[in-house]
Amino acid sequence: MRWTRSLITTLRDDPQEAEIASHKLMLRAGMLRKVGGGLYSFTPLGLRALRKVEKIVREEMDAAGALEILLPALQPIELWETSGRASQMGASMFRLKDRADRTMVLGPTHEEVVTDYMLHEINSYRQLPVIVYQIQTKFRDEIRPRFGLMRAKEFIMKDAYSFDTSLDAADASYKAMYDAYVRIFRRCGLEAHPVEADTGTIGGNHSHEFMVLAPSGEDGILHCAKCGYSANQERAERRTAGSRYTTKAGSPEEVATPGAHSVDEAAASMGVPSTQIVKSLVYLADGKPVLAIVEGNTEVNECKLRRFLGCSILVPADIETAEKAVGAPFGSIGPVGVKIPVYADIGLKGARDVCVGANKDGFHLRHVSIEDDIKAEWADIATVVEGDSCPHCGEPLSIERGIEVGHVFKLGTKYTEKFKATYLDDKGVPQTLVMGCYGIGVTRTVQAVVEQSHDDDGIIWPASVAPYHVDLLLLDPNSPEVVKAAEELESALEAQGIDVLLDDRAERPGVKFKDADLIGFPFRVVAGAKALAKGCFEVRARGDKESALMPVGDTAAWISARIKEKLAGA
C-alpha cells in the first residue's frame, strides 16, 4: 500500500476534545475521526487495527467451540419487558417507533434476543452444551460520553452466550470463555487482569472483569499483594474489626447543631472526629425507601447495597422523597426510631458511642449505640478504599486504576426462566436452561492497547494488531534505484505475510520519521541513496533509540523472523 493512496492524515497537535493519551494519539495518528458526542468514524488505518483485534477474537472463540451468529441490533421492546430490563435500563437505552407505532430499541446488549432465539432452537439435552457469539454494534445513550472509544454511544462488542443443562455444566462453559479471554488479551499485547466484579443490570450471581491497568482508568481495582485477592471497587470486600467507638458513654442525647448538614459540619459542631459521625442516606429500592448507614468517612457502595437487597433498581432518593420517607428534614436524617428498613455497614459493628442525625432540624444525637438504639440489619455496604484489610488474609489492600475490556457472567436461569426456555432431559422432563454471557469491548480493546503501549512520540503497536507491520520510507522517491530497491523489499515482505506501508510522499525525512513514530509501526525501514550505496537499508524497531544498517539481501528475512517471533510470543 502506498501512503499517497492510503487516506492517512496525521495531526501535529492534540485535539482539544481529547483527555487521555490513547484518545489523543488515535486522533492524531489518523485512526479515528469524531462525528458527534460519543460517535466516531474509523479511518482505513484505524479499521485495519480493529479488524486484527476482531480476527484474534474470532480465532479464540472458534477454538473454544463457540459458534458465530448475528442477531439484530433493532429489537422489539416486548423482549425487554419480558426480562424486566426495559425499566432497569432507563434512559441509557435508545428507543424509537417504527411506522406501525411499535416501540423498538437499539440493543445495548443481546441477552433477551439470544434467549428468545434459543428457546425456539433447543429442544433436547443432546443439543447441549452450546456457546454462540457475535461481533456486532451496540448502542448506549451515555450521559457523558468521554475518552473516545472508552465511553461511546455506539461501539462494537463481541458478546457470547452459553446454554447448559446444569450449574456444574455452566461452570465448564464459564471456564472455557475465561481461558479464551486470557488468550485473546495476551495475543492483543495487553496485560489484562481478571478481577471479581459486580454483575450490574446484566444480572447473575458471579462475574469477573478483565481490566487493563492504566492511570486514566475509570474503575478502581483493589489488590492484595500477599494472597492475590483482586476485585473492582464496585465488588470489593474488606475485613473489619468493627467500630472503634465501643465504650458506652451514656444514653442518647440531643445536641443543637444549627446549620450542620454534612458529616464534617456535624463533627465540627459536636467536637468529635468525622469517624464518630454516622452517615445516613435514603435510597429507593425498586421504589421502596430504605436507609443505609455507614461510618462518616466512608461511602455507601450502591452496587453492594443493591446486590444485598436483591433489588433490580436502586437509586438515591431525592430530598422531597427522603424527607417524606423518614419524616425529618434533609441534613438531619438519622436511623433512630425511623419506620423504614435500616441497613448498617459491618464497619459499625460494636459501635456504642456514635453520633447520628436526630430527625429534627438543627439537632443531632450523641452517645448512640447501633445495636441498642437502632433496629438495623447488618450488611457489607461500604466502598472499600486503599489501606482497608484484605477479606481473605487481612493485609492492607492497594488500589490501581483500570480500563474494563472484558466481562464474564454466570447468569444461571435469570433470563431462561422468564422466557420459559427449556429442554427435555434424558427422562423427557422439561428443565430450564442454565445460561452464561461473556462480553469483550472490541473497539475499547483497540484503544486500551494504545493507552497501555505508547511513549512521548506516539503509539507502540504490538505486531499482532498493528495496522501495518512495516513503514517503508522512501527518502529519495525520485530515484529509480531507490524506488526499485524499496519495491523489491515490499514484495519480499508481503510474500511472507508482512503488512507493509510504503511512504512515497514528497515530504522531508523528519516529517516521515515523526509520522512513523506517531502511528507506531513495529518496524521502520528507510530506503535512501546513502545507505543503498553501502548495500544496506536503515532499520529500526519501534521503541529502539538507534537505527541499524541491514544488508539489502538480509532485511526481509530478518524483519519477517522478528515479527513472527513477536506473534508467536503473544
C-alpha positions as CSV (number, residue, x, y, z in Angstrom):
1,M,0.0,0.0,0.0
2,R,1.3,3.5,-0.9
3,W,0.9,6.2,1.7
4,T,-0.2,8.7,-1.1
5,R,-3.2,6.4,-1.7
6,S,-4.0,5.4,1.9
7,L,-6.0,8.4,3.1
8,I,-3.8,8.9,6.2
9,T,-3.8,12.4,7.6
10,T,-1.9,12.9,10.9
11,L,-2.2,15.9,13.2
12,R,0.7,17.7,14.9
13,D,-1.3,19.0,17.9
14,D,-3.5,17.3,20.5
15,P,-7.2,17.8,19.7
16,Q,-8.9,19.9,22.5
17,E,-11.7,17.3,22.9
18,A,-9.2,14.5,23.9
19,E,-8.5,14.0,27.6
20,I,-6.4,10.8,27.8
21,A,-3.3,9.7,25.9
22,S,-4.9,7.0,23.8
23,H,-7.7,9.2,22.6
24,K,-5.3,12.0,21.6
25,L,-3.0,9.5,19.8
26,M,-5.7,7.8,17.9
27,L,-7.0,11.1,16.6
28,R,-3.5,12.5,15.9
29,A,-2.4,9.3,14.1
30,G,-5.4,9.5,11.8
31,M,-7.2,6.4,13.1
32,L,-10.4,8.0,14.3
33,R,-12.5,11.0,13.3
34,K,-15.2,12.4,15.6
35,V,-18.7,12.6,14.2
36,G,-20.5,13.8,17.3
37,G,-20.5,13.2,21.1
38,G,-19.6,9.5,21.6
39,L,-19.7,8.8,17.9
40,Y,-16.5,8.1,15.8
41,S,-15.6,7.0,12.3
42,F,-12.8,4.5,11.8
43,T,-10.4,5.6,9.0
44,P,-8.9,2.9,6.8
45,L,-5.8,2.9,9.0
46,G,-7.8,2.5,12.2
47,L,-10.1,-0.1,10.7
48,R,-7.1,-2.3,10.0
49,A,-6.2,-2.4,13.7
50,L,-9.9,-3.1,14.6
51,R,-10.1,-6.0,12.1
52,K,-7.0,-7.5,13.5
53,V,-8.5,-7.5,17.0
54,E,-11.7,-9.0,15.6
55,K,-9.7,-11.7,13.9
56,I,-8.0,-12.7,17.2
57,V,-11.3,-12.7,19.0
58,R,-12.9,-14.9,16.3
59,E,-10.0,-17.4,16.3
60,E,-10.1,-17.8,20.0
61,M,-13.9,-18.1,20.2
62,D,-13.9,-20.7,17.4
63,A,-11.1,-22.6,19.1
64,A,-13.1,-22.6,22.4
65,G,-16.0,-24.3,20.5
66,A,-18.3,-21.2,20.2
67,L,-20.5,-20.8,17.1
68,E,-20.8,-17.4,15.4
69,I,-24.2,-15.9,14.8
70,L,-25.5,-12.5,14.1
71,L,-28.5,-11.0,15.9
72,P,-30.5,-7.9,15.1
73,A,-29.4,-4.6,16.6
74,L,-33.0,-3.4,16.3
75,Q,-35.2,-5.2,18.8
76,P,-38.9,-5.2,19.9
77,I,-39.4,-3.7,23.3
78,E,-41.5,-6.7,24.3
79,L,-38.4,-8.8,24.7
80,W,-37.1,-6.4,27.2
81,E,-40.4,-6.2,29.0
82,T,-40.3,-10.0,29.4
83,S,-37.0,-9.9,31.1
84,G,-37.9,-6.8,33.2
85,R,-35.0,-4.8,32.0
86,A,-37.0,-2.3,29.9
87,S,-37.3,-0.2,33.1
88,Q,-33.9,-1.1,34.5
89,M,-32.0,0.2,31.5
90,G,-33.9,3.5,31.7
91,A,-32.7,6.4,29.7
92,S,-29.4,4.6,28.7
93,M,-31.4,2.6,26.1
94,F,-32.2,4.2,22.7
95,R,-35.9,3.8,22.0
96,L,-37.8,4.6,18.8
97,K,-41.1,3.9,17.0
98,D,-41.5,2.1,13.7
99,R,-44.1,3.2,11.1
100,A,-46.6,0.9,12.7
101,D,-46.1,2.8,16.0
102,R,-44.4,-0.2,17.7
103,T,-41.7,0.6,20.2
104,M,-38.3,-0.7,19.3
105,V,-34.9,-0.4,20.9
106,L,-31.3,-0.3,19.7
107,G,-29.7,-3.1,21.5
108,P,-27.2,-2.2,24.3
109,T,-26.7,-6.0,24.7
110,H,-28.4,-9.2,23.5
111,E,-29.4,-11.5,26.4
112,E,-33.1,-11.1,25.6
113,V,-32.7,-11.7,21.8
114,V,-30.4,-14.7,22.2
115,T,-32.6,-16.3,24.8
116,D,-35.6,-15.9,22.6
117,Y,-33.6,-17.5,19.7
118,M,-32.5,-20.5,21.8
119,L,-36.0,-21.2,23.3
120,H,-37.1,-22.0,19.7
121,E,-33.9,-23.8,18.8
122,I,-33.0,-26.1,21.7
123,N,-35.3,-29.0,22.5
124,S,-33.1,-31.7,23.9
125,Y,-30.2,-32.2,26.3
126,R,-28.4,-33.8,23.3
127,Q,-28.0,-30.3,21.8
128,L,-26.2,-29.1,24.9
129,P,-23.9,-27.5,25.8
130,V,-23.8,-24.8,23.2
131,I,-22.0,-21.4,23.1
132,V,-22.8,-18.8,20.5
133,Y,-21.2,-15.4,19.8
134,Q,-21.4,-12.4,17.6
135,I,-19.3,-9.3,16.9
136,Q,-21.8,-6.5,16.5
137,T,-22.5,-2.9,17.1
138,K,-24.2,-1.9,20.4
139,F,-25.8,1.4,21.4
140,R,-26.0,3.1,24.8
141,D,-27.1,6.6,25.4
142,E,-24.3,7.6,27.8
143,I,-25.0,10.7,29.9
144,R,-21.4,11.9,29.4
145,P,-19.5,10.2,26.5
146,R,-15.8,10.7,27.1
147,F,-12.4,9.3,26.4
148,G,-13.1,8.4,22.8
149,L,-13.9,4.8,22.3
150,M,-13.8,4.1,26.1
151,R,-17.3,5.5,26.7
152,A,-19.1,5.9,23.4
153,K,-22.7,5.9,22.4
154,E,-22.0,3.4,19.6
155,F,-19.4,0.7,19.9
156,I,-18.5,-2.8,18.7
157,M,-18.8,-5.7,21.1
158,K,-18.1,-9.4,21.0
159,D,-20.9,-11.0,23.1
160,A,-21.1,-14.7,23.7
161,Y,-23.8,-16.7,25.4
162,S,-23.6,-20.3,26.8
163,F,-26.5,-22.6,27.4
164,D,-26.1,-25.7,29.6
165,T,-28.0,-28.4,31.4
166,S,-26.9,-27.6,35.0
167,L,-24.9,-25.1,37.1
168,D,-21.9,-27.5,37.1
169,A,-22.0,-27.8,33.3
170,A,-22.3,-24.0,33.1
171,D,-19.1,-23.7,35.2
172,A,-17.2,-25.6,32.4
173,S,-18.5,-23.1,29.8
174,Y,-17.6,-20.2,32.0
175,K,-14.0,-21.6,32.4
176,A,-13.7,-22.1,28.6
177,M,-14.7,-18.5,28.0
178,Y,-12.5,-17.2,30.9
179,D,-9.5,-19.0,29.5
180,A,-10.2,-17.8,25.9
181,Y,-10.3,-14.2,27.2
182,V,-6.8,-14.7,28.8
183,R,-5.5,-15.8,25.4
184,I,-7.3,-13.0,23.5
185,F,-5.9,-10.2,25.6
186,R,-2.4,-11.7,25.7
187,R,-2.4,-12.0,21.8
188,C,-3.5,-8.4,21.6
189,G,-0.5,-7.4,23.6
190,L,-2.5,-6.4,26.6
191,E,-1.7,-7.0,30.2
192,A,-5.3,-7.7,31.4
193,H,-6.1,-8.6,35.0
194,P,-9.2,-10.7,35.9
195,V,-10.9,-9.3,39.0
196,E,-14.1,-10.1,40.8
197,A,-16.8,-7.8,39.6
198,D,-20.4,-6.6,40.2
199,T,-23.0,-8.1,37.8
200,G,-24.9,-4.8,37.3
201,T,-28.0,-4.8,35.2
202,I,-26.9,-7.9,33.3
203,G,-27.6,-10.0,36.4
204,G,-26.4,-13.3,37.7
205,N,-24.5,-14.1,40.9
206,H,-20.9,-14.3,39.8
207,S,-18.7,-12.4,37.3
208,H,-15.1,-11.3,36.5
209,E,-13.9,-8.3,34.7
210,F,-10.7,-8.2,32.7
211,M,-9.0,-4.9,33.5
212,V,-6.2,-3.2,31.8
213,L,-4.2,-1.2,34.3
214,A,-3.9,2.5,33.3
215,P,-3.8,5.7,35.4
216,S,-6.7,7.0,33.2
217,G,-8.9,4.1,34.0
218,E,-12.4,4.9,35.3
219,D,-12.6,1.8,37.6
220,G,-10.8,1.3,40.9
221,I,-9.2,-2.1,41.4
222,L,-8.4,-3.3,44.9
223,H,-5.5,-5.8,45.1
224,C,-3.8,-7.8,47.9
225,A,-0.1,-8.3,47.3
226,K,0.1,-11.2,49.8
227,C,-2.7,-13.5,48.7
228,G,-3.6,-12.2,45.3
229,Y,-7.2,-11.1,46.0
230,S,-8.4,-8.7,43.4
231,A,-11.7,-7.0,42.8
232,N,-13.1,-3.9,41.3
233,Q,-14.3,-1.2,43.7
234,E,-17.9,-2.0,43.0
235,R,-17.5,-5.5,44.2
236,A,-14.6,-5.4,46.7
237,E,-15.0,-6.6,50.3
238,R,-12.8,-5.9,53.3
239,R,-12.1,-7.4,56.7
240,T,-13.1,-5.2,59.5
241,A,-13.0,-5.4,63.3
242,G,-16.0,-3.1,63.5
243,S,-16.3,0.3,65.2
244,R,-13.5,2.0,67.2
245,Y,-16.2,3.6,69.5
246,T,-17.2,0.6,71.6
247,T,-17.3,2.2,75.0
248,K,-20.7,3.3,76.2
249,A,-20.6,6.9,77.3
250,G,-24.2,7.5,78.2
251,S,-27.7,7.4,76.8
252,P,-28.6,9.2,73.5
253,E,-29.0,12.9,74.0
254,E,-29.8,15.7,71.6
255,V,-27.2,18.3,70.7
256,A,-28.0,21.5,68.9
257,T,-26.1,21.6,65.6
258,P,-27.6,24.6,63.7
259,G,-26.6,24.7,60.1
260,A,-24.7,21.4,60.3
261,H,-25.9,19.3,57.4
262,S,-22.7,17.5,56.2
263,V,-20.6,15.0,58.1
264,D,-17.8,17.5,58.5
265,E,-20.1,20.2,59.7
266,A,-21.7,17.9,62.2
267,A,-18.4,16.7,63.5
268,A,-17.1,20.3,63.9
269,S,-20.3,21.4,65.7
270,M,-20.2,18.4,68.1
271,G,-16.5,18.5,68.7
272,V,-15.9,14.9,67.6
273,P,-13.9,13.3,64.7
274,S,-15.8,12.6,61.4
275,T,-15.3,8.9,62.0
276,Q,-17.6,9.2,65.0
277,I,-20.5,10.6,62.9
278,V,-22.8,8.0,61.2
279,K,-23.8,9.0,57.7
280,S,-27.4,8.2,56.9
281,L,-28.6,8.0,53.3
282,V,-32.1,7.3,51.9
283,Y,-32.4,5.1,48.8
284,L,-35.3,3.8,46.7
285,A,-35.0,0.0,46.2
286,D,-37.4,-0.9,43.5
287,G,-39.4,2.2,44.5
288,K,-39.4,1.4,48.3
289,P,-37.4,3.6,50.7
290,V,-34.6,2.2,52.7
291,L,-32.0,3.8,55.0
292,A,-28.3,2.9,54.7
293,I,-25.8,3.9,57.4
294,V,-22.0,3.9,57.3
295,E,-19.2,5.5,59.2
296,G,-18.8,9.2,58.4
297,N,-15.5,8.9,56.5
298,T,-16.7,6.1,54.2
299,E,-19.1,5.9,51.3
300,V,-22.1,3.7,50.6
301,N,-21.4,1.3,47.8
302,E,-24.6,1.3,45.9
303,C,-23.7,-1.8,43.9
304,K,-23.1,-3.8,47.1
305,L,-26.3,-2.5,48.7
306,R,-28.4,-3.3,45.6
307,R,-26.9,-6.8,45.5
308,F,-27.6,-7.3,49.2
309,L,-31.2,-6.2,48.9
310,G,-31.7,-8.2,45.7
311,C,-33.5,-5.3,44.0
312,S,-33.4,-4.5,40.3
313,I,-33.2,-0.7,40.7
314,L,-31.5,1.2,43.4
315,V,-31.4,5.0,43.3
316,P,-30.7,7.7,45.9
317,A,-33.9,9.3,47.0
318,D,-34.4,13.0,46.1
319,I,-34.7,15.5,49.0
320,E,-38.5,15.5,49.0
321,T,-38.8,11.7,48.9
322,A,-36.2,11.3,51.6
323,E,-37.9,13.8,53.9
324,K,-41.3,12.1,53.4
325,A,-39.9,8.6,54.0
326,V,-38.2,9.5,57.2
327,G,-40.4,12.3,58.4
328,A,-37.5,14.5,59.0
329,P,-35.7,17.4,57.3
330,F,-32.9,16.6,54.9
331,G,-29.5,17.1,56.6
332,S,-30.8,16.0,60.0
333,I,-31.9,12.4,59.0
334,G,-30.8,9.6,61.3
335,P,-31.6,6.0,62.0
336,V,-33.1,6.1,65.5
337,G,-36.8,5.5,65.5
338,V,-37.4,5.5,61.7
339,K,-40.1,3.4,60.2
340,I,-38.3,2.3,57.1
341,P,-35.8,-0.6,56.9
342,V,-32.3,0.3,58.1
343,Y,-29.1,-1.4,56.8
344,A,-25.9,-0.8,58.8
345,D,-22.5,-1.4,57.4
346,I,-20.4,-4.0,59.2
347,G,-17.8,-1.4,59.9
348,L,-20.2,0.0,62.5
349,K,-20.5,-3.3,64.5
350,G,-19.9,-2.8,68.2
351,A,-20.5,1.0,68.0
352,R,-21.8,2.2,71.3
353,D,-20.9,5.9,71.2
354,V,-21.5,7.4,67.8
355,C,-23.4,10.5,66.7
356,V,-26.4,10.5,64.2
357,G,-28.9,12.8,62.9
358,A,-31.8,13.4,65.3
359,N,-34.5,13.6,62.7
360,K,-35.1,17.1,63.9
361,D,-33.9,20.2,62.2
362,G,-30.7,21.6,63.7
363,F,-30.1,18.7,66.0
364,H,-28.0,15.5,66.2
365,L,-27.9,12.7,68.8
366,R,-24.7,11.7,70.6
367,H,-23.9,8.5,72.7
368,V,-25.9,6.3,70.3
369,S,-25.4,2.6,70.4
370,I,-26.2,0.9,67.0
371,E,-27.3,-2.4,68.5
372,D,-29.3,-0.9,71.4
373,D,-30.9,2.2,69.9
374,I,-31.4,1.2,66.2
375,K,-33.3,-1.6,64.6
376,A,-30.9,-2.4,61.8
377,E,-29.8,-5.3,59.6
378,W,-26.0,-5.7,59.2
379,A,-24.5,-5.8,55.7
380,D,-21.2,-5.1,53.9
381,I,-22.2,-2.0,52.1
382,A,-19.2,0.4,52.3
383,T,-16.9,1.2,49.4
384,V,-13.5,-0.4,50.0
385,V,-10.6,2.0,49.8
386,E,-6.8,1.7,49.8
387,G,-5.5,0.6,53.1
388,D,-8.6,-1.4,54.1
389,S,-7.9,-5.0,55.1
390,C,-8.0,-7.9,52.6
391,P,-11.1,-10.0,53.2
392,H,-9.0,-13.2,52.8
393,C,-5.7,-12.6,54.7
394,G,-6.2,-9.2,56.4
395,E,-3.2,-7.5,54.7
396,P,-3.7,-3.9,53.6
397,L,-5.2,-3.5,50.1
398,S,-3.7,-1.3,47.4
399,I,-5.7,0.4,44.7
400,E,-5.0,0.9,41.0
401,R,-7.0,2.4,38.1
402,G,-8.1,0.1,35.3
403,I,-10.0,0.0,32.0
404,E,-12.6,-2.7,31.6
405,V,-12.1,-4.6,28.3
406,G,-14.0,-7.8,29.0
407,H,-16.6,-9.2,31.4
408,V,-17.8,-12.8,32.0
409,F,-21.0,-13.6,33.9
410,K,-22.7,-16.6,35.4
411,L,-26.3,-15.8,34.8
412,G,-28.0,-19.0,35.9
413,T,-31.6,-19.0,35.0
414,K,-32.3,-15.3,35.3
415,Y,-33.4,-15.0,31.6
416,T,-34.3,-18.5,30.7
417,E,-36.9,-18.7,33.5
418,K,-38.6,-15.5,32.3
419,F,-38.6,-16.6,28.7
420,K,-39.6,-20.2,29.6
421,A,-36.6,-21.5,27.7
422,T,-36.4,-25.2,28.5
423,Y,-35.0,-28.5,27.2
424,L,-36.0,-32.1,27.7
425,D,-33.6,-34.1,29.9
426,D,-32.7,-37.8,29.4
427,K,-36.0,-38.8,31.1
428,G,-38.1,-36.5,28.9
429,V,-38.8,-34.0,31.7
430,P,-38.6,-30.3,30.8
431,Q,-35.7,-28.4,32.6
432,T,-34.8,-24.8,32.5
433,L,-31.6,-23.9,30.5
434,V,-28.7,-22.5,32.5
435,M,-27.0,-19.5,31.0
436,G,-23.8,-17.5,31.0
437,C,-22.8,-14.4,29.0
438,Y,-19.4,-13.1,28.0
439,G,-18.5,-9.7,26.5
440,I,-15.5,-8.0,25.1
441,G,-15.5,-4.4,24.1
442,V,-13.7,-4.7,20.7
443,T,-13.4,-1.0,19.9
444,R,-12.5,-0.3,23.5
445,T,-9.8,-3.0,23.3
446,V,-8.2,-1.3,20.4
447,Q,-7.9,1.9,22.3
448,A,-6.8,0.1,25.5
449,V,-3.8,-1.2,23.6
450,V,-2.8,2.3,22.8
451,E,-3.4,3.5,26.3
452,Q,-1.1,0.8,27.7
453,S,1.5,0.9,24.9
454,H,2.8,4.4,23.9
455,D,5.5,6.9,24.6
456,D,6.1,10.6,24.1
457,D,6.5,10.1,20.4
458,G,3.3,8.2,19.7
459,I,1.8,4.7,19.7
460,I,3.8,1.5,20.1
461,W,1.7,-1.2,18.4
462,P,2.1,-4.9,19.2
463,A,2.8,-6.7,16.0
464,S,-0.5,-8.7,16.4
465,V,-2.8,-5.7,16.0
466,A,-0.6,-3.1,14.2
467,P,-2.3,-1.7,11.1
468,Y,0.9,-2.3,9.2
469,H,3.9,-4.1,10.4
470,V,6.5,-2.1,8.5
471,D,6.7,1.5,7.4
472,L,9.0,1.6,4.4
473,L,10.2,5.1,3.9
474,L,11.4,6.4,0.5
475,L,13.8,9.2,1.2
476,D,14.5,9.6,-2.5
477,P,11.2,8.9,-4.2
478,N,12.5,10.4,-7.5
479,S,15.5,8.0,-7.6
480,P,14.7,4.9,-9.8
481,E,17.3,2.8,-7.9
482,V,15.9,3.7,-4.5
483,V,12.3,3.0,-5.7
484,K,13.3,-0.3,-7.2
485,A,15.1,-1.5,-4.0
486,A,12.1,-0.5,-1.8
487,E,9.6,-2.2,-4.1
488,E,11.6,-5.4,-4.1
489,L,11.7,-5.4,-0.3
490,E,8.0,-4.6,-0.2
491,S,7.2,-7.6,-2.4
492,A,9.6,-9.9,-0.4
493,L,7.9,-8.9,2.9
494,E,4.4,-9.2,1.6
495,A,5.2,-12.7,0.2
496,Q,5.8,-13.7,3.8
497,G,2.5,-12.2,5.1
498,I,4.0,-9.0,6.4
499,D,1.8,-5.8,6.1
500,V,3.9,-3.0,4.5
501,L,3.0,0.7,4.0
502,L,5.3,2.3,1.5
503,D,5.8,6.0,2.4
504,D,6.1,7.5,-1.1
505,R,5.2,11.1,-0.1
506,A,7.3,14.0,-1.3
507,E,7.9,15.1,2.3
508,R,11.0,16.0,4.4
509,P,12.6,13.0,6.1
510,G,11.9,14.5,9.5
511,V,8.1,14.6,8.8
512,K,8.2,11.0,7.7
513,F,10.1,9.9,10.8
514,K,7.7,11.7,13.1
515,D,4.7,10.2,11.4
516,A,6.2,6.7,11.6
517,D,6.7,7.1,15.4
518,L,3.3,8.7,15.9
519,I,1.4,5.9,14.1
520,G,3.6,3.3,15.8
521,F,4.6,0.8,13.2
522,P,6.6,-2.0,14.8
523,F,9.4,-1.6,12.3
524,R,10.7,1.3,10.2
525,V,12.8,0.7,7.2
526,V,14.5,3.7,5.4
527,A,15.4,3.3,1.8
528,G,17.8,6.1,0.9
529,A,20.6,6.7,-1.6
530,K,23.3,6.9,1.1
531,A,22.5,3.6,2.8
532,L,21.9,1.8,-0.5
533,A,25.3,3.0,-1.7
534,K,26.6,0.7,1.1
535,G,24.2,-2.1,0.0
536,C,22.0,-1.5,3.1
537,F,18.7,-0.4,4.4
538,E,18.4,1.6,7.6
539,V,16.2,-0.5,10.0
540,R,14.8,0.4,13.4
541,A,12.2,-1.3,15.7
542,R,9.7,1.0,17.3
543,G,11.0,1.8,20.8
544,D,14.6,1.4,19.9
545,K,16.7,4.5,20.2
546,E,19.1,3.8,17.3
547,S,18.7,2.5,13.8
548,A,21.0,-0.1,12.3
549,L,22.3,-0.7,8.8
550,M,21.0,-4.0,7.4
551,P,22.3,-5.6,4.2
552,V,19.6,-5.4,1.5
553,G,19.6,-9.1,0.9
554,D,19.1,-9.9,4.6
555,T,16.4,-7.3,5.5
556,A,13.3,-9.2,4.5
557,A,14.2,-12.4,6.3
558,W,15.4,-10.5,9.4
559,I,12.2,-8.5,9.7
560,S,10.0,-11.5,9.0
561,A,11.7,-13.6,11.6
562,R,11.4,-10.8,14.2
563,I,7.7,-10.3,13.5
564,K,6.9,-14.0,13.6
565,E,8.8,-14.2,16.8
566,K,6.7,-11.4,18.3
567,L,3.4,-13.0,17.1
568,A,4.4,-16.4,18.4
569,G,5.2,-14.9,21.8
570,A,1.8,-13.1,22.0
